[in-house]
Amino acid sequence: MRSISRRSVAVIGGGPAGLDAAIAAYEAGALDVVLIERDIRLGGILNQCIHDGFGLHRFKEALSGPEYASRCIDRLTDLGVSVMLETIVLDLSPDRRMLLSRRGALFEMECDSVVLAMGCRERARGALSIPGHRPSGVYTAGAAQNLVNMENIMPGRNIVILGSGDIGLIMARRMTLEGAHVEAVFEIMPYSSGLPRNIQQCLVDYEIPLYLSTTVVGITGMGRLEGVTVASVDENRIPVRGTERFVPCDTLLLSVGLIPENELARSAGVLLDPVTGGPKVDDRCMTSVPGIFSCGNALHVHDLVDWVSEEASRAGAASAKYASGEPGASGRAISVVPGSGIRYVLPDRIGEHASVCGDVSLAFRVASPSRGSVVGIYSGGVRIKEESHSRLHPAEMVWIRLGCDDIARAYETPDEPLEVRIV
């Protein structure tokens, strides 16, 4: 017979989001908190990110990934929060009942609230439909990072990188420092999908070329990768015939996007956003299923771990309040929708309590780069707030804070959604 335990708050995922969510839940009064992690150690992806640049906003220091994780782990340990390592959550029901596997044993856990903080996974070759055989030498950028930084294994010597996401850019520099030759980075979009600082520090500083509006259209090699064929693409991202060229290489790293890890959200019946791939949440990071919260890269892919921690702290504190018996949602909620020039915006709804309880941070990404733009928030044609931005880029998340007065003004037309748009 399976054993059954009960917890006030269960946080799934021991990366930066899970760590800060568990800390915040405990500090908000939920003393019976458990952090569940499938790996043998806490820290998540931060453990293999040995470069610096983490914590600039939160700690005002340039920390490596392990250093950032260590600070969170130390705080968690000081508080005495319960941790379950090498534990996999196999299923999550809408009533917050979980089936877990730990070292060969199955057991169940009932929770007053659950925080989903499982992070994200990389988009692999299968999602790209690149023609060619399946030779060795094709890796996701994160897998290559793990091999080099954690296992001391070099995946290859002549490298091509497809996609200019931050992990790919960082690996271009890392492979160069390890003595490999990075032929080039190819990006299908007409702009880079990585942070500007990574373009400068990882490509420009090391004279690694970046080709925009270009993609890999063929893979050559049987036993081992011998090279790739690249081609320019048009405005619809369709390869242009006659622009193909062959690039010799023994390794192809894919940095073509991240996908929130949300199988558990699906099993619990949580509504997912088709754009972000993560759950739809309110201003307290609660999903469409009462008592189930989401944060970090499981909610939407972030560009800075500092923003992950801020969001996770909000989710953790809210989960503790829910577990203590506070109502899960107010009677009314205003929808928040993306408008012209905006790819997505979170949260997708704001409860009426926010007009008296505090500020709400809206996080969004733009659809294309722009300069000298104004972002406006409107409700039924009424301007709630506007902000000027010297530069907007899809790679950089933008935050706008709405105060109590802003939200109260929006509730003067409660049947109208709040629309975020570039004006």
Secondary structure as GFF3:
##gff-version 3
##sequence-region A 1 423
A	DSSP	beta_strand	3	12	.	.	.	ID=ss1
A	DSSP	alpha_helix	16	27	.	.	.	ID=ss2
A	DSSP	beta_strand	33	36	.	.	.	ID=ss3
A	DSSP	three_ten_helix	44	48	.	.	.	ID=ss4
A	DSSP	alpha_helix	65	79	.	.	.	ID=ss5
A	DSSP	beta_strand	82	84	.	.	.	ID=ss6
A	DSSP	beta_strand	87	92	.	.	.	ID=ss7
A	DSSP	beta_strand	97	102	.	.	.	ID=ss8
A	DSSP	beta_strand	105	116	.	.	.	ID=ss9
A	DSSP	beta_strand	120	122	.	.	.	ID=ss10
A	DSSP	three_ten_helix	125	127	.	.	.	ID=ss11
A	DSSP	beta_strand	138	140	.	.	.	ID=ss12
A	DSSP	alpha_helix	141	149	.	.	.	ID=ss13
A	DSSP	beta_strand	158	162	.	.	.	ID=ss14
A	DSSP	alpha_helix	166	177	.	.	.	ID=ss15
A	DSSP	beta_strand	181	186	.	.	.	ID=ss16
A	DSSP	alpha_helix	196	198	.	.	.	ID=ss17
A	DSSP	pi_helix	199	203	.	.	.	ID=ss18
A	DSSP	three_ten_helix	204	206	.	.	.	ID=ss19
A	DSSP	beta_strand	210	211	.	.	.	ID=ss20
A	DSSP	beta_strand	214	220	.	.	.	ID=ss21
A	DSSP	beta_strand	227	232	.	.	.	ID=ss22
A	DSSP	beta_strand	245	248	.	.	.	ID=ss23
A	DSSP	beta_strand	251	254	.	.	.	ID=ss24
A	DSSP	beta_strand	258	260	.	.	.	ID=ss25
A	DSSP	alpha_helix	263	267	.	.	.	ID=ss26
A	DSSP	beta_strand	292	294	.	.	.	ID=ss27
A	DSSP	three_ten_helix	296	298	.	.	.	ID=ss28
A	DSSP	alpha_helix	305	323	.	.	.	ID=ss29
A	DSSP	beta_strand	333	338	.	.	.	ID=ss30
A	DSSP	beta_strand	342	346	.	.	.	ID=ss31
A	DSSP	beta_strand	349	351	.	.	.	ID=ss32
A	DSSP	alpha_helix	354	357	.	.	.	ID=ss33
A	DSSP	beta_strand	360	366	.	.	.	ID=ss34
A	DSSP	beta_strand	370	379	.	.	.	ID=ss35
A	DSSP	beta_strand	382	392	.	.	.	ID=ss36
A	DSSP	beta_strand	398	402	.	.	.	ID=ss37
A	DSSP	alpha_helix	404	410	.	.	.	ID=ss38
A	DSSP	beta_strand	418	422	.	.	.	ID=ss39
###
